[in-house]
Amino acid sequence: MTKDDASHATLSDAEELGYEARAGREDHAMLRLWLRLLASTTQIEAEIRRRLRERFDISLARFDYMAQLYRHKGGLKMRVLSQYLMVTGGNVTGLTDELEREGMVVRSPSPEDRRAWIVSLSPKGLRAFKAIAAEHEQWILEMFSGLDMKAVQQMHSQLGRLRVHVLRGEPAGGEG
């Protein structure tokens, strides 16, 4: 099998996997790309959710919550945490209550605002998150191992341009 044959087989395999069945070859390439991005994201997220639940008995929402606190060592106001996670304050309060009961986070009053709470990982939460994050990283590396580094870098760059285009309404392709 030549390199082109292997590439063609991979593309044919990918086209059989789901969302992409909604679009045919006659559809615009950008529509097909959107559906492939959606299918890939959905598939990877589902696998991460499954592995987190199976290996650590934790939801993706809890993992994301703990990841934000890990990135902000001094803790976050619950309102800011809600914004970072793009969920309602009620969702953050519920997760905080659960994780606090389990000893994974600590909640302390904000020194600047008596009405606000600062949430941070407890030592137990930090240890747990580090263990989970190490495996999570390996899962991502495993799932993306079919791509070479040049492709990864190009895709990262192009998707960054796409995000700028969508956020600002500017042309993604532009000149230059």
C-alpha positions as CSV (number, residue, x, y, z in Angstrom):
1,M,0.0,0.0,0.0
2,T,1.5,3.4,-1.0
3,K,1.4,6.4,1.2
4,D,-1.4,7.9,-0.9
5,D,-3.4,4.6,-0.5
6,A,-3.0,4.7,3.2
7,S,-4.1,8.4,3.3
8,H,-7.1,7.6,1.2
9,A,-8.1,4.6,3.4
10,T,-7.9,6.8,6.5
11,L,-10.1,9.5,4.9
12,S,-12.6,6.8,3.8
13,D,-12.6,5.4,7.3
14,A,-13.2,8.9,8.8
15,E,-16.1,9.6,6.5
16,E,-18.0,6.5,7.8
17,L,-18.0,7.7,11.4
18,G,-21.0,9.8,12.0
19,Y,-21.9,13.5,11.6
20,E,-20.1,13.6,8.3
21,A,-22.8,11.4,6.8
22,R,-25.0,14.6,6.9
23,A,-22.8,16.1,4.2
24,G,-21.9,14.8,0.8
25,R,-19.0,15.5,-1.6
26,E,-21.2,18.1,-3.4
27,D,-21.5,20.1,-0.2
28,H,-19.1,23.0,0.5
29,A,-15.7,22.0,1.8
30,M,-16.3,24.4,4.8
31,L,-19.5,22.6,5.7
32,R,-17.7,19.3,5.6
33,L,-14.9,20.7,7.7
34,W,-17.4,22.0,10.3
35,L,-19.0,18.6,10.5
36,R,-15.7,16.8,10.9
37,L,-14.6,19.3,13.7
38,L,-17.9,18.7,15.4
39,A,-17.7,14.9,15.1
40,S,-14.0,14.9,16.3
41,T,-14.7,17.1,19.3
42,T,-17.8,15.1,20.2
43,Q,-16.0,11.8,19.9
44,I,-12.9,12.9,21.9
45,E,-15.1,14.5,24.6
46,A,-17.2,11.4,25.0
47,E,-14.0,9.3,25.3
48,I,-12.5,11.6,27.9
49,R,-15.8,11.6,29.9
50,R,-15.9,7.8,29.8
51,R,-12.3,7.5,30.9
52,L,-12.6,10.0,33.7
53,R,-15.7,8.3,35.0
54,E,-14.2,4.8,34.7
55,R,-10.8,5.5,36.0
56,F,-11.4,8.2,38.6
57,D,-15.2,8.3,39.2
58,I,-15.2,12.0,38.3
59,S,-17.2,14.0,35.8
60,L,-15.7,16.2,33.1
61,A,-17.4,19.2,34.8
62,R,-15.5,18.4,38.1
63,F,-12.3,17.9,36.2
64,D,-12.7,21.3,34.4
65,Y,-13.6,23.0,37.7
66,M,-10.5,21.6,39.4
67,A,-8.3,22.5,36.4
68,Q,-9.3,26.1,36.7
69,L,-8.4,26.2,40.4
70,Y,-5.1,24.5,39.6
71,R,-4.3,27.2,37.1
72,H,-5.1,29.9,39.7
73,K,-3.1,28.9,42.7
74,G,-4.4,31.7,44.9
75,G,-8.0,30.6,44.2
76,L,-10.8,32.3,42.4
77,K,-14.0,34.1,43.3
78,M,-16.9,31.9,42.6
79,R,-18.3,34.4,40.1
80,V,-15.0,34.4,38.2
81,L,-14.9,30.6,38.3
82,S,-18.4,30.6,36.9
83,Q,-17.3,32.8,34.0
84,Y,-14.2,30.7,33.2
85,L,-16.3,27.5,33.2
86,M,-19.1,29.3,31.2
87,V,-21.7,27.9,33.6
88,T,-24.2,29.5,35.9
89,G,-23.4,30.5,39.4
90,G,-25.8,27.9,40.7
91,N,-23.8,25.2,38.9
92,V,-20.5,26.4,40.5
93,T,-22.2,26.6,43.9
94,G,-23.4,23.0,43.6
95,L,-20.0,21.7,42.5
96,T,-18.3,23.7,45.2
97,D,-20.6,22.3,47.9
98,E,-19.9,18.7,46.7
99,L,-16.2,19.2,46.4
100,E,-15.9,21.0,49.7
101,R,-17.8,18.1,51.5
102,E,-15.3,15.7,49.9
103,G,-12.3,17.8,51.1
104,M,-11.2,18.7,47.6
105,V,-11.6,22.4,47.8
106,V,-11.7,25.1,50.5
107,R,-13.9,28.1,50.5
108,S,-12.8,31.3,52.3
109,P,-14.2,34.8,52.4
110,S,-12.8,37.3,50.0
111,P,-10.6,39.9,51.7
112,E,-11.9,42.6,49.3
113,D,-15.6,41.8,49.2
114,R,-17.5,40.4,52.2
115,R,-20.2,39.0,49.9
116,A,-17.8,37.0,47.8
117,W,-16.1,33.6,48.4
118,I,-12.6,32.5,47.2
119,V,-12.4,28.8,46.3
120,S,-9.1,27.0,46.0
121,L,-7.9,23.4,45.9
122,S,-7.2,21.8,49.2
123,P,-3.9,19.8,49.6
124,K,-6.1,16.6,49.0
125,G,-7.7,18.2,45.9
126,L,-4.3,19.3,44.6
127,R,-2.9,15.7,44.9
128,A,-6.0,14.2,43.3
129,F,-6.0,16.7,40.4
130,K,-2.4,16.2,39.6
131,A,-2.9,12.4,39.4
132,I,-6.0,12.8,37.2
133,A,-4.4,15.5,35.0
134,A,-1.3,13.3,34.3
135,E,-3.5,10.5,33.0
136,H,-5.7,13.0,31.1
137,E,-2.6,14.4,29.3
138,Q,-1.6,10.9,28.3
139,W,-5.1,10.2,26.9
140,I,-4.9,13.3,24.8
141,L,-1.4,12.4,23.5
142,E,-2.7,8.9,22.7
143,M,-5.8,10.2,20.8
144,F,-3.8,12.7,18.8
145,S,-0.9,10.4,18.1
146,G,-2.1,9.7,14.5
147,L,-1.1,13.3,13.6
148,D,2.5,14.4,13.0
149,M,3.7,17.5,14.9
150,K,3.7,19.7,11.8
151,A,0.0,18.9,11.3
152,V,-0.7,19.6,15.0
153,Q,1.0,23.0,14.8
154,Q,-0.7,23.9,11.5
155,M,-4.2,22.9,12.8
156,H,-3.6,24.8,16.1
157,S,-2.6,27.9,14.1
158,Q,-5.5,27.7,11.7
159,L,-8.1,27.0,14.4
160,G,-6.7,30.1,16.2
161,R,-7.2,32.2,13.1
162,L,-10.7,30.8,12.8
163,R,-11.5,31.7,16.4
164,V,-10.3,35.3,15.8
165,H,-12.5,35.5,12.7
166,V,-15.6,34.3,14.5
167,L,-15.0,36.5,17.6
168,R,-14.2,39.6,15.7
169,G,-16.0,39.1,12.5
170,E,-12.7,39.5,10.6
171,P,-11.7,37.5,7.6
172,A,-9.9,34.3,8.7
173,G,-8.0,33.8,5.5
174,G,-6.9,37.4,5.1
175,E,-3.7,38.4,3.4
176,G,-0.2,37.7,4.5
